[in-house]
Amino acid sequence: MRKWPDSPHWEFDAVWLGADAAGQWVGIPTGTWLERPGAGFHATADHVSLFPHEAWWAAVFYDDDPNRPV
């Protein structure tokens, strides 16, 4: 992913779950390494991300985890 004005942001491996009218869906399992410049951590819960077909934003839906670092 990139963040304004075009600097590196979060990078991680994900599992493609499919596509529908809302966009592309990917899954990030517990234990996945997520990193960005200056930070990194292992996912403490499963989560799903949506990348809409024609929008500039992405949505992330986290499983219930009170210890999540973000």
DSSP file (Angstrom, degrees, kcal/mol; ACC not computed):
  #  RESIDUE AA STRUCTURE BP1 BP2  ACC     N-H-->O    O-->H-N    N-H-->O    O-->H-N    TCO  KAPPA ALPHA  PHI   PSI    X-CA   Y-CA   Z-CA
    1    1 A M              0   0    0      0, 0.0     8,-1.7     0, 0.0     2,-0.3   0.000 360.0 360.0 360.0 156.3    0.0    0.0    0.0
    2    2 A R  E     -A    8   0A   0      6,-0.2     2,-0.3     7,-0.1     8,-0.1  -0.901 360.0-157.0-121.6 152.5    1.0    3.6   -0.5
    3    3 A K  E >>  -A    7   0A   0      4,-3.0     4,-3.1    -2,-0.3     3,-1.4  -0.934  43.0 -38.2-128.9 154.6    0.1    6.6    1.6
    4    4 A W  T 34 S+     0   0    0      1,-0.3    -1,-0.1    -2,-0.3     0, 0.0  -0.140 124.9  16.1 -54.0 147.1    0.1   10.3    0.7
    5    5 A P  T 34 S-     0   0    0      0, 0.0    -1,-0.3     0, 0.0    -3,-0.0  -0.985 128.2 -74.0 -82.5  -1.6    1.9   11.9   -1.1
    6    6 A D  T <4 S+     0   0    0     -3,-1.4    -2,-0.2     2,-0.1     3,-0.1   0.301  82.4 142.3 155.4  40.6    3.1    8.5   -2.4
    7    7 A S  E  <  -A    3   0A   0     -4,-3.1    -4,-3.0     1,-0.1     0, 0.0  -0.644  59.0 -86.7 -97.2 155.6    5.2    7.2    0.5
    8    8 A P  E     +A    2   0A   0      0, 0.0    -6,-0.2     0, 0.0     2,-0.1  -0.264  51.2 170.2 -59.8 145.6    5.4    3.5    1.5
    9    9 A H        -     0   0    0     -8,-1.7    -7,-0.1     1,-0.3    26,-0.1  -0.325  46.9 -12.9-131.5-145.8    2.8    2.4    4.0
   10   10 A W        -     0   0    0     -2,-0.1     2,-0.4    26,-0.1    -1,-0.3  -0.305  57.2-171.9 -65.3 141.1    1.8   -1.1    5.3
   11   11 A E  B     +B   35   0B   0     24,-2.7    24,-2.2    -3,-0.1     2,-0.3  -1.000  19.3 137.4-134.1 134.3    3.1   -4.2    3.5
   12   12 A F        -     0   0    0     -2,-0.4     2,-0.3    22,-0.2    22,-0.1  -0.977  50.0-101.3-166.9 158.3    2.1   -7.8    4.1
   13   13 A D        +     0   0    0     20,-0.5     2,-0.3    -2,-0.3    -2,-0.0  -0.678  43.4 179.4 -85.0 145.4    1.2  -11.0    2.5
   14   14 A A        -     0   0    0     -2,-0.3     2,-0.6    14,-0.1    14,-0.2  -0.930  30.2-114.3-142.6 165.5   -2.5  -11.8    2.3
   15   15 A V  E     -D   27   0C   0     12,-2.8    12,-3.0    -2,-0.3     2,-0.4  -0.912  31.1-127.0-104.3 122.2   -4.9  -14.5    0.9
   16   16 A W  E     -D   26   0C   0     -2,-0.6    10,-0.3    10,-0.2     3,-0.1  -0.562  26.9-178.5 -70.4 123.7   -7.1  -13.4   -1.9
   17   17 A L  E     -     0   0C   0      8,-2.8     2,-0.3    -2,-0.4     9,-0.2   0.678  46.4 -92.1 -97.3 -22.5  -10.7  -14.3   -0.9
   18   18 A G  E     -D   25   0C   0      7,-1.2     7,-3.1     2,-0.0    -1,-0.4  -0.849  34.8 -88.2 139.2-175.3  -12.5  -13.2   -4.0
   19   19 A A  E     +D   24   0C   0     -2,-0.3     2,-0.2     5,-0.2     5,-0.2  -0.966  35.5 161.9-135.0 149.5  -14.3  -10.3   -5.6
   20   20 A D  E >   -D   23   0C   0      3,-2.0     3,-0.5    -2,-0.3    -2,-0.0  -0.756  61.7 -65.2-145.9-165.1  -17.8   -9.0   -5.6
   21   21 A A  T 3  S+     0   0    0      1,-0.2    32,-0.2    -2,-0.2     3,-0.1   0.777 130.4  55.1 -62.2 -26.2  -19.7   -5.8   -6.4
   22   22 A A  T 3  S-     0   0    0      1,-0.3    31,-0.7    30,-0.1     2,-0.3   0.826 116.6-101.0 -77.7 -32.4  -17.9   -4.1   -3.5
   23   23 A G  E <   -DE  20  52C   0     -3,-0.5    -3,-2.0    29,-0.3     2,-0.4  -0.992  58.5 -21.2 149.2-156.6  -14.4   -4.9   -4.6
   24   24 A Q  E     -DE  19  51C   0     27,-2.6    27,-2.9    -2,-0.3     2,-0.4  -0.772  54.3-155.0 -94.2 134.4  -11.5   -7.2   -4.0
   25   25 A W  E     -DE  18  50C   0     -7,-3.1    -8,-2.8    -2,-0.4    -7,-1.2  -0.923  12.6-179.6-113.8 134.2  -11.4   -9.1   -0.6
   26   26 A V  E     -DE  16  49C   0     23,-2.4    23,-2.8    -2,-0.4     2,-0.4  -0.965  16.6-140.8-129.9 150.4   -8.2  -10.4    1.1
   27   27 A G  E     -DE  15  48C   0    -12,-3.0   -12,-2.8    -2,-0.3    21,-0.2  -0.883   5.8-162.7-110.2 141.7   -7.7  -12.3    4.4
   28   28 A I  E     - E   0  47C   0     19,-3.2    19,-2.1    -2,-0.4   -14,-0.1  -0.948  19.5-147.6-122.9 106.6   -4.8  -11.7    6.8
   29   29 A P    >   -     0   0    0      0, 0.0     3,-2.0     0, 0.0    14,-0.2  -0.312  31.2 -83.5 -75.1 157.2   -4.5  -14.6    9.2
   30   30 A T  T 3  S+     0   0    0      1,-0.2    14,-0.2    14,-0.1    16,-0.1  -0.303 117.4  32.6 -51.3 136.8   -3.3  -14.4   12.8
   31   31 A G  T 3  S+     0   0    0     12,-3.1    -1,-0.2     1,-0.3    13,-0.1   0.234  81.2 141.0  95.8 -13.1    0.5  -14.4   12.9
   32   32 A T    <   -     0   0    0     -3,-2.0    11,-3.0    10,-0.1     2,-0.5  -0.386  55.0-120.9 -62.7 137.6    1.0  -12.6    9.5
   33   33 A W  E     - C   0  42B   0      9,-0.2   -20,-0.5    -3,-0.1     2,-0.4  -0.723  31.5-173.6 -82.4 123.8    3.9  -10.1    9.6
   34   34 A L  E     + C   0  41B   0      7,-3.0     7,-2.5    -2,-0.5     2,-0.3  -0.964   9.8 171.2-116.8 134.5    2.8   -6.6    8.8
   35   35 A E  E     +BC  11  40B   0    -24,-2.2   -24,-2.7    -2,-0.4     5,-0.2  -0.987  17.7 171.8-145.1 155.7    5.3   -3.8    8.4
   36   36 A R  E >   - C   0  39B   0      3,-2.6     3,-2.5    -2,-0.3   -26,-0.1  -0.912  60.2 -59.8-145.1 167.4    5.7   -0.2    7.3
   37   37 A P  T 3  S+     0   0    0      0, 0.0     3,-0.1     0, 0.0   -27,-0.0  -0.341 127.0   7.4 -54.8 121.3    8.7    2.1    7.6
   38   38 A G  T 3  S+     0   0    0     -2,-0.1     2,-0.3     1,-0.1    -3,-0.0   0.408 124.9  59.7  89.5  -1.6    9.5    2.4   11.3
   39   39 A A  E <   +C   36   0B   0     -3,-2.5    -3,-2.6     2,-0.0     2,-0.3  -0.997  47.0 161.9-156.1 154.2    7.1   -0.3   12.5
   40   40 A G  E     +C   35   0B   0     -2,-0.3     2,-0.3    -5,-0.2    -5,-0.2  -0.929   5.5 162.7-168.8 150.3    6.2   -3.9   12.3
   41   41 A F  E     -C   34   0B   0     -7,-2.5    -7,-3.0    -2,-0.3     2,-0.4  -0.980  39.0-102.3-163.0 162.0    4.2   -6.6   14.1
   42   42 A H  E     -C   33   0B   0     -2,-0.3    -9,-0.2    -9,-0.2   -10,-0.1  -0.786  49.1-103.5 -89.5 135.8    2.6  -10.0   13.8
   43   43 A A        -     0   0    0    -11,-3.0   -12,-3.1    -2,-0.4   -11,-0.1  -0.390  27.8-162.5 -59.6 128.4   -1.2   -9.9   13.4
   44   44 A T  S    S+     0   0    0    -14,-0.2     2,-0.3    -2,-0.1    -1,-0.2   0.469  73.1  23.9 -93.5  -3.6   -2.7  -10.9   16.7
   45   45 A A  S    S-     0   0    0    -16,-0.1    -1,-0.1   -17,-0.1   -14,-0.1  -0.983  90.2 -94.3-153.0 155.5   -6.1  -11.7   15.2
   46   46 A D        +     0   0    0     -2,-0.3    17,-2.4    18,-0.1     2,-0.3  -0.408  47.3 178.2 -64.3 147.8   -7.5  -12.6   11.8
   47   47 A H  E     -EF  28  62C   0    -19,-2.1   -19,-3.2    15,-0.2     2,-0.4  -0.989  21.5-142.7-151.4 161.7   -8.7   -9.7    9.7
   48   48 A V  E     -EF  27  61C   0     13,-2.3    13,-3.2    -2,-0.3     2,-0.4  -0.958  12.6-157.0-125.0 137.8  -10.2   -9.1    6.3
   49   49 A S  E     -EF  26  60C   0    -23,-2.8   -23,-2.4    -2,-0.4     2,-0.5  -0.928   2.7-153.7-118.0 144.0   -9.5   -6.1    4.0
   50   50 A L  E     -EF  25  59C   0      9,-2.6     9,-2.2    -2,-0.4   -25,-0.2  -0.965   4.6-168.9-114.6 128.5  -11.7   -4.7    1.2
   51   51 A F  E     -E   24   0C   0    -27,-2.9   -27,-2.6    -2,-0.5     7,-0.2  -0.911  25.1-137.7-115.4  99.7  -10.2   -2.9   -1.7
   52   52 A P  E >   -E   23   0C   0      0, 0.0     3,-0.7     0, 0.0   -29,-0.3  -0.149  11.8-123.5 -59.0 150.8  -13.1   -1.2   -3.6
   53   53 A H  T 3  S+     0   0    0    -31,-0.7   -30,-0.1     1,-0.2   -31,-0.1   0.895 103.2  17.3 -60.9 -42.6  -13.0   -1.4   -7.4
   54   54 A E  T 3  S+     0   0    0      0, 0.0     2,-0.3     0, 0.0    -1,-0.2  -0.388 104.2  91.0-135.1  58.0  -13.3    2.4   -7.9
   55   55 A A    <   -     0   0    0     -3,-0.7     0, 0.0     2,-0.1     0, 0.0  -0.963  66.0-131.9-145.3 161.5  -12.3    4.2   -4.6
   56   56 A W  S    S+     0   0    0     -2,-0.3     2,-0.2     2,-0.0    -1,-0.0   0.543  83.0  72.9 -90.5  -8.7   -9.2    5.6   -3.1
   57   57 A W        -     0   0    0      2,-0.0     2,-0.3     0, 0.0    -2,-0.1  -0.548  62.0-149.5-107.1 167.8   -9.7    3.9    0.3
   58   58 A A        -     0   0    0     -2,-0.2     2,-0.4    -7,-0.2    -7,-0.2  -0.969  11.8-142.9-131.2 150.0   -9.5    0.5    1.8
   59   59 A A  E     -F   50   0C   0     -9,-2.2    -9,-2.6    -2,-0.3     2,-0.4  -0.897   8.4-160.4-114.4 145.0  -11.5   -1.0    4.7
   60   60 A V  E     -F   49   0C   0     -2,-0.4     2,-0.6   -11,-0.2   -11,-0.2  -0.992   1.7-164.7-126.8 131.1  -10.2   -3.4    7.4
   61   61 A F  E     -F   48   0C   0    -13,-3.2   -13,-2.3    -2,-0.4     2,-0.3  -0.958  14.6-158.6-117.2 113.1  -12.4   -5.6    9.5
   62   62 A Y  E     -F   47   0C   0     -2,-0.6   -15,-0.2   -15,-0.2   -16,-0.1  -0.648  16.3-121.8 -93.8 145.0  -10.6   -7.1   12.6
   63   63 A D        -     0   0    0    -17,-2.4     2,-0.5    -2,-0.3    -1,-0.1  -0.339  56.0 -73.5 -68.9 165.7  -11.6  -10.1   14.6
   64   64 A D  S    S+     0   0    0     -2,-0.1    -1,-0.1     2,-0.0   -18,-0.1  -0.521  73.3 144.7 -69.8 115.3  -12.2   -9.4   18.2
   65   65 A D    >   -     0   0    0     -2,-0.5     3,-1.4   -20,-0.1   -21,-0.1  -0.767  32.8-167.3-155.2 104.4   -8.8   -8.9   19.9
   66   66 A P  T 3  S+     0   0    0      0, 0.0    -1,-0.1     0, 0.0    -2,-0.0   0.643  89.7  58.5 -69.1 -13.7   -8.4   -6.4   22.8
   67   67 A N  T 3  S+     0   0    0    -23,-0.1   -22,-0.0     3,-0.0   -23,-0.0   0.343  71.2 134.5 -97.8   6.8   -4.5   -6.6   22.5
   68   68 A R    <   -     0   0    0     -3,-1.4   -25,-0.1     1,-0.1    -3,-0.0  -0.338  52.7-142.9 -58.3 130.8   -4.4   -5.5   18.8
   69   69 A P              0   0    0      0, 0.0    -1,-0.1     0, 0.0   -26,-0.0   0.587 360.0 360.0 -78.3  -8.6   -1.6   -2.9   18.4
   70   70 A V              0   0    0      0, 0.0    -2,-0.1     0, 0.0    -3,-0.0   0.344 360.0 360.0-132.1 360.0   -3.4   -0.8   15.9
